[in-house]
Amino acid sequence: MRIRQVGASERADVVFPLTAYAFEPTREFGELREKYRRRMRYFEHVTTLVGEEEGVGARACVAAFPMRENVRGRVVDMAGVASVASHPESRRRGYVRELLWRLLEQMRDQGAVVSTLYPFRPSFYARFGFVGMPRRRRVGFAPEGLPRVELPGTVELRTNAEGFADYLTVLERVCERTHGFALFDELRTAEFGEAEVWLAVARGDDGEVLGALPYEITNFGDELDGRHLLATGPLGRALLLQFLARHVDQVRRCSVWVGPDAVPELWGTDLEVTLEGLVDFPTHGGPMARVLDMRGLDGMGAGDGDVTVEVVDDPFVAGVHRLVGEGGRLSVTTGGAPRARLSVAGLSALVYGVLDPVEVMTRGLGQIEYTAVDALRALFPRELPYLFADF
Ligand SMILES: CC(C)(COP(=O)(O)OP(=O)(O)OC[C@H]1O[C@@H](n2cnc3c(N)ncnc32)[C@H](O)[C@@H]1OP(=O)(O)O)[C@@H](O)C(=O)NCCC(=O)NCCS
């Protein structure tokens, strides 16, 4: 297999046949290719690698979006891995393994500190050092149960095209404040401006944008089908919920996506609500993440503590690292006497706040000296990441 990097203009001819075979219904193949070709102007910054065989061409592909992600308060460069597929005649030959390692290395060299993806099967990506993160939840409720209180702010109804600049402002502000929240670059994000959806934009009395909700109405008397309910804080969320309450005679039910730590049963007093989190494979995997560059973690949020860990079996972050948390910030240096031996998945689970040090051990992701368990827990307190971006 020969590895070659291809640009966006080649993707419709080289990558599409592999990914469409893997992910799309057979009967839509023809019409999807033309749609795909038109979309490729938004993919100019994507790094795409293909593995080619002599005589038959591309047999496997992988790609990474250049993204940014908030990791414990610091927004760092992230590689969002997607378009992973191989031709069925060429599967189980290690092509994707070779491509994925190469892609991660290239993205690390270009500055990516972490990488995330949505797995078809987590055990496949666990081999590459990724660890599971929580999946977004779907909240459903009838609009009549929502509270009616006079709030200092307003909600404007816009088309997506009209309100897209405000939506981008909300995305940026939520990303600055939300651990795990990830955004595509400007070029790829622009594609979402084409979606034919309504946009509710919440503003404080001072005009500041506090939240946004893109949504569709499926039919009169039916459902208000929301995307992510995005708010910079509780006021933005309350304003958006009040706006939904005004649809009481129009729709039977509202539903929105929320992050993993949302508690919608506390949004109102008599609010009947469903909170669903579905994880199954291959279509609804919870996201996964891994650290690609230890130095890039310097300066992210951390509790107080001083622990040296050894990361083993990884081409990017293996080695002995001293992790010191002081004044709310982490500093990373090399060397020292390790008190924990971690796989990169174990380290990533601590950094992302998804596993307790004891769970790192019970999941087989590392061994930690008894005295270092509390220290690591203090350094990396549990904090549920909300990835948001879907790719
Ligand atoms: C998933 C897929 C990309 C794997 O491609 P492949 O070319 O067969 O993968 P490789 O041969 O490089 O396998 C890499 C490693 O993963 C293992 N592996 C392969 N399929 C696996 C699976 N379903 N579950 C767990 N491990 C798996 C291989 O045994 C190999 O292990 P090794 O490194 O110890 O030798 C391919 O089957 C495919 O295109 N599937 C349909 C599309 C899809 O699901 N893509 C992923 C979207 S997230």
The ligand as an SDF file (V2000), in Angstrom:
LIG
                    3D

 48 50  0  0  0  0  0  0  0  0999 V2000
  -13.4860   -0.4280   10.3960 C   0  0  0  0  0  0  0  0  0  0  0  0
  -12.6140   -0.5310    9.1940 C   0  0  0  0  0  0  0  0  0  0  0  0
  -12.2280    0.8760    8.7680 C   0  0  0  0  0  0  0  0  0  0  0  0
  -11.3810   -1.3260    9.5590 C   0  0  0  0  0  0  0  0  0  0  0  0
  -10.5190   -1.3100    8.4610 O   0  0  0  0  0  0  0  0  0  0  0  0
   -9.3880   -2.4490    8.2570 P   0  0  0  0  0  0  0  0  0  0  0  0
   -8.6490   -2.0430    7.0200 O   0  0  0  0  0  0  0  0  0  0  0  0
  -10.0280   -3.7810    8.2700 O   0  0  0  0  0  0  0  0  0  0  0  0
   -8.5470   -2.2450    9.5660 O   0  0  0  0  0  0  0  0  0  0  0  0
   -7.0740   -2.8290    9.8370 P   0  0  0  0  0  0  0  0  0  0  0  0
   -6.8600   -4.0650    9.0410 O   0  0  0  0  0  0  0  0  0  0  0  0
   -6.0890   -1.7370    9.6370 O   0  0  0  0  0  0  0  0  0  0  0  0
   -7.2110   -3.1670   11.3740 O   0  0  0  0  0  0  0  0  0  0  0  0
   -6.5400   -2.4640   12.3850 C   0  0  0  0  0  0  0  0  0  0  0  0
   -6.6410   -3.2410   13.6720 C   0  0  0  0  0  0  0  0  0  0  0  0
   -7.9950   -3.2430   14.1300 O   0  0  0  0  0  0  0  0  0  0  0  0
   -8.4990   -4.5610   14.2920 C   0  0  0  0  0  0  0  0  0  0  0  0
   -9.8810   -4.5400   13.8960 N   0  0  0  0  0  0  0  0  0  0  0  0
  -10.3710   -4.5320   12.6510 C   0  0  0  0  0  0  0  0  0  0  0  0
  -11.7140   -4.4900   12.6940 N   0  0  0  0  0  0  0  0  0  0  0  0
  -12.0720   -4.4780   14.0020 C   0  0  0  0  0  0  0  0  0  0  0  0
  -13.3090   -4.4400   14.6960 C   0  0  0  0  0  0  0  0  0  0  0  0
  -14.4630   -4.4720   14.0330 N   0  0  0  0  0  0  0  0  0  0  0  0
  -13.2920   -4.3970   16.0330 N   0  0  0  0  0  0  0  0  0  0  0  0
  -12.1400   -4.3790   16.7260 C   0  0  0  0  0  0  0  0  0  0  0  0
  -10.9280   -4.4420   16.1250 N   0  0  0  0  0  0  0  0  0  0  0  0
  -10.8970   -4.4900   14.7810 C   0  0  0  0  0  0  0  0  0  0  0  0
   -7.6350   -5.3770   13.3480 C   0  0  0  0  0  0  0  0  0  0  0  0
   -7.5880   -6.7250   13.7630 O   0  0  0  0  0  0  0  0  0  0  0  0
   -6.2860   -4.7030   13.5030 C   0  0  0  0  0  0  0  0  0  0  0  0
   -5.6750   -5.1070   14.7090 O   0  0  0  0  0  0  0  0  0  0  0  0
   -4.0850   -5.2030   14.8860 P   0  0  0  0  0  0  0  0  0  0  0  0
   -3.5790   -3.7940   14.7920 O   0  0  0  0  0  0  0  0  0  0  0  0
   -3.9050   -5.8190   16.2240 O   0  0  0  0  0  0  0  0  0  0  0  0
   -3.6200   -6.0520   13.7380 O   0  0  0  0  0  0  0  0  0  0  0  0
  -13.3420   -1.2570    8.0280 C   0  0  0  0  0  0  0  0  0  0  0  0
  -13.8220   -2.4910    8.4740 O   0  0  0  0  0  0  0  0  0  0  0  0
  -14.5230   -0.4750    7.4520 C   0  0  0  0  0  0  0  0  0  0  0  0
  -14.3550    0.2820    6.4890 O   0  0  0  0  0  0  0  0  0  0  0  0
  -15.7120   -0.6270    8.0330 N   0  0  0  0  0  0  0  0  0  0  0  0
  -16.9330    0.0850    7.6090 C   0  0  0  0  0  0  0  0  0  0  0  0
  -16.8250    1.5780    7.8800 C   0  0  0  0  0  0  0  0  0  0  0  0
  -16.5460    1.9320    9.3240 C   0  0  0  0  0  0  0  0  0  0  0  0
  -17.1470    1.4260   10.2350 O   0  0  0  0  0  0  0  0  0  0  0  0
  -15.5900    2.8760    9.5190 N   0  0  0  0  0  0  0  0  0  0  0  0
  -15.2350    3.3830   10.8120 C   0  0  0  0  0  0  0  0  0  0  0  0
  -16.0740    4.5480   11.1630 C   0  0  0  0  0  0  0  0  0  0  0  0
  -15.7210    5.1950   12.7680 S   0  0  0  0  0  0  0  0  0  0  0  0
  1  2  1  0
  2  3  1  0
  2  4  1  0
  2 36  1  0
  4  5  1  0
  5  6  1  0
  6  7  2  0
  6  8  1  0
  6  9  1  0
  9 10  1  0
 10 11  2  0
 10 12  1  0
 10 13  1  0
 13 14  1  0
 14 15  1  0
 15 16  1  0
 15 30  1  0
 16 17  1  0
 17 18  1  0
 17 28  1  0
 18 19  1  0
 18 27  1  0
 19 20  2  0
 20 21  1  0
 21 22  1  0
 21 27  2  0
 22 23  1  0
 22 24  2  0
 24 25  1  0
 25 26  2  0
 26 27  1  0
 28 29  1  0
 28 30  1  0
 30 31  1  0
 31 32  1  0
 32 33  2  0
 32 34  1  0
 32 35  1  0
 36 37  1  0
 36 38  1  0
 38 39  2  0
 38 40  1  0
 40 41  1  0
 41 42  1  0
 42 43  1  0
 43 44  2  0
 43 45  1  0
 45 46  1  0
 46 47  1  0
 47 48  1  0
M  END
$$$$
